[in-house]
C-alpha cells in the first residue's frame, strides 16, 4: 500500500471514529434523559452496545493501519 493511500485510509478511519464517538455521546445523553424521565431504555442500551462493538472494531482497524507490525520488530520485542 502506498504512503498516500495508507494515510488516506488512516484519515478515513479517524473520521469514522470521531463520528462514532459523537454518536455515542449523543446516545449516552439520550439514555440518561430517558432514565431520569422513567422512560424505557432497552432500545437505547442495544444501540449503545452496538456502537461500542462498532467502535472496538474500527479502533482495531485504525491500530492495524496506523501501527503496522514489522516482522523484524516483532521478533526483536520477543528477545
C-alpha positions, 0 to 999 in steps of 0.5 A: 500500500502506498504512503498516500493511500495508507494515510488516506485510509488512516484519515478515513478511519479517524473520521469514522471514529470521531463520528462514532464517538459523537454518536455515542455521546449523543446516545449516552445523553439520550439514555440518561434523559430517558432514565431520569424521565422513567422512560424505557431504555432497552432500545437505547442500551442495544444501540449503545452496545452496538456502537461500542462493538462498532467502535472496538472494531474500527479502533482495531482497524485504525491500530492495524493501519496506523501501527503496522507490525514489522516482522523484524520488530516483532521478533526483536520485542520477543528477545 
